[in-house]
Amino acid sequence: MPDTIRVRFAPSPTGMFHVGGARSALFNWAVARQQADGKFVLRIEDTDEARNRPEWVSGILSALSAIHINESDPAFEGPYFQSHNTAGQREATIRLYREGKAYYCDCTREELVKRTGSQHLGYDGFCRDRGLEYEEGRALRFRTPDTGVTVVADVVRGATEFPNNAIEDFVIARGNGNPVFVLANAVDDIREGITHVIRGEEHLSNTPKQQLLWEAFGAEPPVWAHLPVIVNEKRQKLSKRRDKVALEDYLAEGYLPDTLTNYLMLLGWGPGDDVEIRPYAELEKLFRLEDVNKSSAFFDVKKLAAFNGEYIRALPLEGFIRACHRWLEAPHAPWAPGQYDEAKFRAVAELAQTRIAVLSEITKYVDWLFLDGAPHDEASWAKAMKAGARDILVSTGTRWAAGEWTAEALKEGLEAAAAEHGLKLGKAQAPVRVAVTGRTVGLPLFESVEVLGREQTLDRIDTAVGKLGAE
Ligand code: GLU
């Protein structure tokens, strides 16, 4: 094993940060940080012109910092840009040509299909010994050794042997001289002194080719580790067309950065003791590349939400209040800015903290405090406002109007109204809850009503009574 570990994370900018990329980044980060002078190189694979947007790079950096990977950390190196080394990559292809390890080829796809009789067979070596020189339009192909085997030793998947004669003479530079992905990736890795390539399993098919390139350049191939695919509940590979995959979307919905970091670290790996929820610093120490699973990792959104609920409950109250602010203000809040009352929110914050799993849910737990009148939720109304609802509302309203305004007294008032109509407290609570808060579920009723205050509560009860009378 090389002395100083140098890993890399090599995203192709796409305008969003895929959770699979975040998982790869975290595993790389842990490996780098476990060694005192280990390095994590960030290399932006931006050779595709359309992917050269500066804001996408800042998006990558801010997503990384959300999951504990900070540019200011001594383990962090870069970012480097693949596009800045185009000359080096071209030079490398020409070197292989000069050394007889690559040759120019002018075969068209049609010709190849005609010769091999198939769309799917690899290149047949037609131009191997034709001695073609470079001309616009001629691709450069790597001359794969005729004999021997390439053994890819993967920490996660074990050693796999690829007979060299089964690896086609693959293209390393296109007809315009531009190096292709497998070449650029290997050249940059060598130049950056990468010792461990830890990346998604989708790159496995490139690996024997890349290893041959490392060897052709006289470099010692890296330690490979291909991380298992991440799948949804139908066991389909997560896809941006079908699934929510952007880390930014989870953050925007109110998943805490610590939750995401913790959860992503467990996609394909777990600490031996099964204690899943634990701080990043601990996970980083416990992580072992050797213990990563081969089988696909299920991205379980329900489990992620449960984790987030735990993280939310572990926040100090002030931290929770701060974290909620974003959703209590425009444009997220459904009330006009002037209607928000911090003191009222504070009065119910602790009750909400124990109930929500995702921060964006906060508005629906407290909107009734800041909107004019109870929010209208058709399903809740239909469920709670059955026969007898009007009587319970009238009788509760009368008692509350005359009583003290404390949660305890309010409860006693409703209990008395329930008894008067021969109802259990739970049954009697439903119409009152919907009349005041708009929904059948929410924060504890009496504490909520106490915070809302006498005037508004009684108004809302009157409004509901009026509505029921008119129905
Ligand atoms: N740029 C490649 C990607 O985003 C990663 C290549 C690699 O990690 O080797 O999929």
Residues whose N, C-alpha, C, O or C-beta is under 5 A from the ligand:
A	BS01	LIG	A10 P11 S12 E45 R199
